[in-house]
Amino acid sequence: MSTTLTEQPRTGQSAKKPGLLHGLTWLVLRQHRTTTWLVVALVVLGAATIIYERGAMADMLAGRGWPDKDVSLESAPQSYEYIAEALGALPVVLGVFLGAPLIASDQEHGTAQLVTTQSVPRRRWLAAKLGWCLSLVLVSTLVLATLFFWWWEPYRDLLLSEWLSGSVFDNTGPMLTALSLFLTVSGIAIGMLLRRVLPAMLATFFFALVVQVAWGEFRDRLATPRVITWPLNADTPDLVNSSSVVEADRWIGTSDGQLFGWGTCAEPTEKATNACVKEHGIVNNVVEYFGYDQMPGMQWTGAAMLLGATAAVAVFILWWSTRRPL
């Protein structure tokens, strides 16, 4: 009597579970590996510059005795101004150089047509490219915005930058990320529609400039300004002159709340001015202002609007790709 034993074949390796970077994700990362490393390098360089310049400024102020002594700077350090300007331009740069070519380049070189003939669904391919691109923008801008706020906030009284100005408001909190995501996804959509890299980059550049100008006009509408009133001939309250306050408008008014422009009674003589004040019944100074404590709420309101628009454009890209050939 004999017994036959059947042995399972040995391969020498245990089966490996696929990791995160496999399949389509790996393909997209490999295709854009140069861009990925370039963005990472720029973020590292920007972060190192912010950390270094903040330390240099802190040493300079400590040498002057700040904060125990009052220190006034005639102007913000040039390094601060340069970095603020660079961060302000970052959403445009990302939209033009990262967003616009993302799909347009594949369309122009025929890669899109090749991919869409394979087994991978077109929408899944686009979702992978959008996911890579927007994740890169999200992480890089969050890092830079956080570091810039870390530099600005402790020294905001010295840096002579109003918190509602674009160099601060749009470069800190969620705003830099939201603006960058919106302009990047808009660049992707423009590139997909134009199908050529250079026209897409030019169109995205001008679109981004229009958006930033419009956003600058809209920024002070993200919250309701507060109002402070004091007697016409009294001293101006300290609150009005505080660095935490951004003045929105100024009037003179009557006791019943009727408002007149600041220059309504700007007559050539004091007698004429007093007569004008008496005639109109003007008794108060009135100032509309935004307080620094309103900044986070205003930023998140603006960011929510931009992120909503970003999601809408991303959905449009995926919808369009299923109805039109790439």
C-alpha positions as CSV (number, residue, x, y, z in Angstrom):
1,M,0.0,0.0,0.0
2,S,1.3,3.3,-0.9
3,T,0.3,6.9,-0.2
4,T,0.8,9.8,-2.5
5,L,1.3,13.2,-0.9
6,T,0.6,16.4,-2.9
7,E,2.7,19.3,-1.9
8,Q,1.8,22.9,-2.5
9,P,4.2,24.6,-4.9
10,R,6.6,27.1,-3.3
11,T,7.3,30.3,-5.0
12,G,9.8,31.6,-2.5
13,Q,7.8,34.8,-1.9
14,S,4.6,35.5,0.0
15,A,1.9,37.3,-1.9
16,K,2.1,41.0,-1.4
17,K,-0.9,43.2,-1.0
18,P,-0.9,46.1,-3.4
19,G,0.0,49.3,-1.7
20,L,-1.2,52.8,-2.2
21,L,1.2,53.5,-5.1
22,H,0.2,51.0,-7.6
23,G,-1.8,50.8,-10.8
24,L,-3.2,54.1,-12.1
25,T,-1.9,56.1,-9.1
26,W,1.6,54.9,-9.7
27,L,1.3,55.6,-13.4
28,V,0.2,59.2,-12.8
29,L,3.0,59.8,-10.3
30,R,5.5,58.4,-12.6
31,Q,4.3,60.6,-15.5
32,H,4.5,63.7,-13.4
33,R,7.4,62.8,-11.2
34,T,9.6,65.7,-12.4
35,T,6.8,68.2,-11.6
36,T,6.2,66.6,-8.2
37,W,9.9,66.8,-7.2
38,L,10.1,70.4,-8.5
39,V,7.1,71.5,-6.4
40,V,8.5,69.7,-3.4
41,A,11.9,71.4,-3.8
42,L,10.3,74.8,-4.2
43,V,8.2,74.3,-1.0
44,V,11.2,73.2,0.9
45,L,13.2,76.2,-0.3
46,G,10.3,78.5,0.5
47,A,9.9,77.0,4.0
48,A,13.6,77.2,4.8
49,T,13.6,80.9,3.6
50,I,10.7,81.8,5.8
51,I,12.2,80.1,8.8
52,Y,15.6,81.8,8.3
53,E,14.2,85.3,7.7
54,R,11.9,85.1,10.6
55,G,14.8,84.1,12.8
56,A,16.9,87.0,11.4
57,M,14.2,89.5,12.1
58,A,13.7,88.1,15.6
59,D,17.4,88.5,16.4
60,M,17.3,92.1,15.0
61,L,14.4,93.1,17.1
62,A,15.8,91.4,20.2
63,G,19.0,93.5,19.7
64,R,16.9,96.6,19.8
65,G,15.2,95.5,23.1
66,W,11.9,94.4,21.8
67,P,9.4,93.6,23.3
68,D,10.5,95.3,26.5
69,K,11.2,98.5,24.5
70,D,9.0,100.1,21.9
71,V,10.5,99.5,18.5
72,S,9.2,101.1,15.3
73,L,10.2,100.0,11.9
74,E,10.1,102.6,9.1
75,S,9.2,99.8,6.7
76,A,8.8,96.0,6.7
77,P,12.0,94.1,5.9
78,Q,12.6,93.6,2.2
79,S,12.7,89.9,2.7
80,Y,9.2,89.9,4.2
81,E,7.9,92.0,1.3
82,Y,9.5,89.7,-1.3
83,I,8.1,86.6,0.3
84,A,4.6,88.1,0.7
85,E,4.7,89.0,-3.0
86,A,5.9,85.5,-4.0
87,L,3.1,83.9,-2.0
88,G,0.6,86.3,-3.6
89,A,1.8,85.2,-7.0
90,L,1.8,81.5,-6.1
91,P,-1.9,80.7,-7.0
92,V,-1.3,82.2,-10.5
93,V,1.9,80.3,-11.0
94,L,0.2,77.0,-10.0
95,G,-2.7,77.7,-12.2
96,V,-0.6,78.5,-15.3
97,F,2.3,76.0,-15.0
98,L,0.6,73.1,-13.1
99,G,-3.1,73.3,-14.0
100,A,-3.2,74.5,-17.6
101,P,-0.8,71.8,-19.1
102,L,-2.2,68.9,-17.0
103,I,-4.7,67.6,-19.6
104,A,-3.9,69.9,-22.5
105,S,-0.4,68.4,-22.8
106,D,-1.9,64.9,-23.0
107,Q,-4.4,66.1,-25.6
108,E,-1.7,67.9,-27.7
109,H,0.6,64.9,-27.7
110,G,-2.0,62.2,-28.2
111,T,-1.5,60.6,-24.7
112,A,-5.2,61.3,-23.8
113,Q,-6.4,59.4,-26.9
114,L,-4.1,56.5,-26.1
115,V,-5.2,56.2,-22.5
116,T,-8.9,56.4,-23.3
117,T,-8.5,53.3,-25.6
118,Q,-7.2,51.2,-22.7
119,S,-9.2,49.3,-20.1
120,V,-9.0,52.1,-17.6
121,P,-12.2,54.2,-17.7
122,R,-11.7,57.8,-18.9
123,R,-13.3,59.3,-15.8
124,R,-11.1,57.2,-13.5
125,W,-8.0,58.4,-15.3
126,L,-9.0,62.0,-15.0
127,A,-9.9,61.6,-11.4
128,A,-6.4,60.2,-10.7
129,K,-4.8,63.1,-12.4
130,L,-7.0,65.7,-10.6
131,G,-6.3,63.9,-7.3
132,W,-2.6,64.1,-7.8
133,C,-2.5,67.7,-8.9
134,L,-4.9,69.1,-6.3
135,S,-3.3,67.1,-3.4
136,L,0.1,68.5,-4.4
137,V,-1.4,72.0,-4.4
138,L,-3.2,71.4,-1.1
139,V,-0.2,70.2,0.9
140,S,2.3,72.7,-0.5
141,T,0.1,75.8,0.1
142,L,-0.9,74.7,3.6
143,V,2.7,74.4,4.6
144,L,3.7,77.8,3.2
145,A,0.6,79.6,4.5
146,T,1.1,78.2,8.0
147,L,4.7,79.2,8.1
148,F,4.0,82.7,6.8
149,F,1.3,83.2,9.5
150,W,3.8,82.0,12.1
151,W,6.1,84.7,10.9
152,W,3.6,87.5,10.6
153,E,1.3,87.1,13.6
154,P,3.7,87.8,16.5
155,Y,5.1,90.9,14.7
156,R,2.0,92.2,13.0
157,D,2.1,95.5,14.9
158,L,5.7,96.1,13.6
159,L,5.4,94.9,10.0
160,L,3.0,97.7,9.0
161,S,0.7,95.4,7.0
162,E,-3.0,95.7,7.5
163,W,-4.5,92.2,8.1
164,L,-7.2,92.8,5.5
165,S,-4.6,93.6,2.8
166,G,-4.0,90.9,0.2
167,S,-0.4,90.3,1.3
168,V,-1.7,89.0,4.7
169,F,-5.3,88.0,4.3
170,D,-4.8,86.0,1.1
171,N,-1.5,84.4,2.2
172,T,-2.5,83.0,5.6
173,G,-5.1,80.7,7.0
174,P,-7.1,78.7,4.4
175,M,-7.1,81.5,1.8
176,L,-3.8,80.7,0.0
177,T,-4.9,77.1,-0.4
178,A,-8.4,77.9,-1.5
179,L,-7.2,80.5,-4.1
180,S,-4.6,78.1,-5.4
181,L,-7.0,75.2,-5.7
182,F,-9.5,77.3,-7.6
183,L,-7.1,78.7,-10.0
184,T,-5.4,75.4,-10.6
185,V,-8.6,73.5,-11.3
186,S,-9.7,76.4,-13.5
187,G,-6.5,76.1,-15.4
188,I,-7.1,72.4,-15.9
189,A,-10.6,73.1,-17.3
190,I,-9.3,75.8,-19.6
191,G,-6.6,73.5,-20.9
192,M,-9.1,70.7,-21.5
193,L,-11.3,73.0,-23.5
194,L,-8.5,74.7,-25.5
195,R,-6.6,71.4,-26.1
196,R,-3.3,73.2,-26.6
197,V,-0.7,74.0,-23.9
198,L,0.5,77.5,-24.8
199,P,-3.0,79.0,-25.5
200,A,-4.2,77.3,-22.3
201,M,-1.4,78.8,-20.2
202,L,-2.0,82.3,-21.6
203,A,-5.7,82.1,-21.1
204,T,-5.2,80.8,-17.5
205,F,-2.8,83.7,-16.8
206,F,-5.3,86.4,-17.8
207,F,-8.2,84.6,-16.1
208,A,-6.1,84.4,-12.9
209,L,-5.3,88.1,-13.0
210,V,-9.0,88.9,-13.4
211,V,-9.9,86.7,-10.5
212,Q,-7.4,88.2,-8.2
213,V,-8.4,91.8,-9.1
214,A,-12.1,90.9,-8.5
215,W,-11.2,89.1,-5.3
216,G,-9.4,92.2,-4.0
217,E,-12.6,94.2,-4.6
218,F,-14.8,91.6,-2.9
219,R,-12.6,90.9,0.2
220,D,-14.1,93.5,2.4
221,R,-17.6,92.1,1.8
222,L,-17.0,88.9,3.5
223,A,-18.3,90.2,6.8
224,T,-20.4,93.1,8.2
225,P,-18.3,96.0,9.3
226,R,-18.8,97.3,12.8
227,V,-19.6,101.0,13.6
228,I,-18.1,103.2,16.3
229,T,-19.5,106.7,17.1
230,W,-18.1,109.5,19.2
231,P,-18.8,113.3,19.6
232,L,-17.7,115.6,16.8
233,N,-15.2,117.6,18.8
234,A,-14.0,114.8,21.1
235,D,-10.7,113.0,20.8
236,T,-10.5,110.0,18.5
237,P,-10.9,106.7,20.5
238,D,-7.8,104.5,20.8
239,L,-9.7,101.7,19.1
240,V,-9.9,103.6,15.8
241,N,-6.1,104.1,15.7
242,S,-5.4,100.5,16.8
243,S,-3.4,98.2,14.4
244,S,-6.1,95.6,15.0
245,V,-8.7,97.8,13.2
246,V,-9.0,98.3,9.5
247,E,-11.1,101.3,8.7
248,A,-13.7,100.7,6.0
249,D,-15.4,104.1,5.8
250,R,-15.8,107.4,7.7
251,W,-18.7,109.8,8.1
252,I,-20.1,112.6,10.1
253,G,-23.7,112.2,11.4
254,T,-26.6,113.6,13.2
255,S,-28.0,112.5,16.5
256,D,-30.8,110.6,14.8
257,G,-28.4,108.6,12.6
258,Q,-28.4,110.5,9.4
259,L,-24.9,110.3,7.8
260,F,-23.0,112.7,5.6
261,G,-19.7,112.4,3.8
262,W,-16.6,113.2,5.7
263,G,-16.0,116.3,3.6
264,T,-19.5,117.7,3.7
265,C,-18.7,120.7,5.8
266,A,-15.1,121.2,4.6
267,E,-15.5,124.9,4.1
268,P,-12.7,127.4,3.5
269,T,-13.3,129.2,6.9
270,E,-14.0,128.0,10.4
271,K,-17.1,130.2,10.5
272,A,-18.5,128.6,7.4
273,T,-17.7,125.1,8.6
274,N,-19.5,125.8,12.0
275,A,-22.5,127.1,10.1
276,C,-22.6,124.1,7.9
277,V,-22.4,121.7,10.9
278,K,-25.2,123.6,12.7
279,E,-27.4,123.7,9.6
280,H,-27.2,119.9,9.1
281,G,-27.4,119.1,12.8
282,I,-24.1,117.2,12.8
283,V,-22.9,116.1,16.2
284,N,-21.0,112.8,15.7
285,N,-18.0,111.2,14.0
286,V,-18.9,107.8,12.6
287,V,-16.4,105.1,11.5
288,E,-17.1,101.7,9.9
289,Y,-14.3,99.2,10.7
290,F,-13.3,95.6,10.7
291,G,-11.7,94.1,13.8
292,Y,-8.9,91.6,13.8
293,D,-11.1,89.1,15.6
294,Q,-13.2,89.0,12.4
295,M,-10.3,87.8,10.3
296,P,-10.7,84.0,10.8
297,G,-14.4,84.1,10.0
298,M,-13.9,86.2,6.9
299,Q,-11.1,83.9,5.7
300,W,-13.2,80.7,6.2
301,T,-16.2,82.3,4.5
302,G,-14.1,83.3,1.5
303,A,-12.4,79.9,1.4
304,A,-15.7,78.1,1.5
305,M,-16.9,80.1,-1.5
306,L,-13.7,79.3,-3.5
307,L,-13.6,75.6,-2.5
308,G,-17.3,75.3,-3.6
309,A,-16.3,76.8,-6.9
310,T,-13.3,74.5,-7.1
311,A,-15.6,71.4,-6.6
312,A,-18.0,72.7,-9.2
313,V,-15.2,73.1,-11.8
314,A,-13.8,69.6,-11.0
315,V,-17.3,68.1,-11.5
316,F,-17.6,69.9,-14.8
317,I,-14.3,68.5,-15.9
318,L,-15.4,64.9,-15.1
319,W,-18.8,65.5,-16.7
320,W,-17.4,67.0,-19.9
321,S,-14.9,64.2,-20.3
322,T,-17.8,61.7,-20.6
323,R,-19.6,63.7,-23.2
324,R,-16.8,64.9,-25.5
325,P,-13.8,63.1,-26.9
326,L,-10.4,64.0,-25.4
